[in-house]
Amino acid sequence: MKRYGNFRFTRRMVVFVCLLVVSVSVLMNAHIVYAQSNTQNSVLSIKTDTSSSGFRDNTLILSHNHDSSAPVYSFILESTNSIFPNDKYSHQVYCGYVSKNDFTGCDIDSSNFFGVSGSSVSQSDGVYFYNYGLLTFQEGNKFSGSSSDIFMLYDSDYLDCFASIANYVLTGEKSDGMIIGGSGYRPNTQAYSEIGCLDNVQMETYVTNKKELIDADENADLSKINQDKVIVYSSSTTSGIDLSKGGYRVQLYGSYAWQDKKGNIKSEDKGHKTFIKDWDAQDNIKGLDRSKYRWIDWKSANYKVEADKTDKAHKPNVFEKMTTYANYQYEPIWYLRIVSQDNKYGAWVKLYNSTNKGKYRSESVDDDDNAVPDSGGGYKKPKDTSEITGTGDTPEDAKNNVPKAEEKQDNDDLNDSANGNNSTFDKLEQFTKGIGDVPKMIADIFSFLPSWCLEVVAIGFALLMILVVVKFIRG
């Protein structure tokens, strides 16, 4: 026995005390680690397209200790109307979090997000809102997508959405127009026959530089043309769903591809699709309400697809563009599908340039690019529709200058497609036009040659045709 101060302890007692201290310290540390492991992160993100640095994902992270009895939901609310009259990209977005419990002790990480002033916590309709703030986007910094637990659109005041959000948190009931999983979510249940696909899909194009449009026929890279497009379609899907009643969204993807000017696909990044944008399906119903059309910056979309291509994609080199690819142009193959609030999706519509007359062809395909028949929610056969093009000094001018005659022609195209109009005279007309395209095809093939060489080739072709005719007459 030894003396420690005024107390006597055996060696066994000293060892026991030491072990006790060590055990308590270990248990305390384990408890601390366990408490830290209960910390959870709720994340929302907004994808922007900036003129200086391209596409960027901006994330906001809320750290909290809420358990499953009071989960935290992130929300993003987007305005449907532009706030600046001459900038169609000028939208406001309100974002934050909501829960049954308050947000005491929660930490927010906005280091990779947009800074705002005046974030606050409020209580409304029996739940707590962590109000991060209102963000404004415009042409130099475009809002191009988002990911959150709850997504809604609002017309005039984002506060109008709070009651619906609170009701969802308390009861699990979704209101009309509420998207669970954010505006860029990925549905997981295939429902081709139930949902069908978009019908009578059509492009409307607005170009503010008319010279670029004229030069487009000789340009092998359509992605360099500044243009805005909107994809419109019928109000009913191929399975009969009325999209005008809401509750569905349309997702747009692109696949890197090169095709000839007749629409034949030369090469495609098969099996890889790049997400571009999504929107409420009722917004782009043809002729329903043009003010709600969801625009696509086509140049940015082309750039995004090219930047995201895989190693399997073939990009022609300079020599190939002068030879085997001389008559080909770059434009992605576009894929669209309808998605529902309960994570179901319909068949894909594969959309691409089909002829040199400015038509787009739409086909119904499955996830593996196989045709989906009309009995399975797809098309009986591919459909061609004319592209409606307008030009002007501003996008609004271009939109208003879409010729009525072209719209009428487009309706005729839809009727012809529906009625299967393919008479002998139609075939004869197509054959005649095809002969007229031969000289242009030769010029396209040998476009890498100087202009004087092209003239020699053209003269030689003309002489050859004369000799053939003379030979035929003389027998």
Secondary structure, DSSP 8 states (H G I E B T S, - for coil): -EEETTEEE-HHHHHHHHHHHHHHHHHHHHHHHHHHHT-EEEEEEEEEEETTTEEEEEEEEEEE---TTS--EEEEEEESS-SBTTBTT-EEEEEEEEESS--TT-EEE-TTS---S--EEEEETTEEEEEEEEEEEBTTEEEEEEE-SEEEEESS-GGGGHHHHHHHHHH----TT-EET-TT----EE-HHHH----S-EEEEEES-HHHHHHGGG-SBGGGS--EEEEEB-SB-TT--BGGG--EEEEEEEE-EEEETTS-EEEE-TT--EEEEEEEGGGGBTTT-GGG---EEHHHHHHHHHHT--TT-----HHHHHTTTTTEEE--EEEEEEEETTSEE--EEEEEE-STTSEEEEEEE-TTS-B--GGGTS-SS-EEEE-EEEE-SSHHHHHHT--HHHHHHHHHHHHHHHHT---HHHHHHHHHHHHHHHHHHHHHHTTTS-HHHHHHHHHHHHHHHHHHHHHHHH-
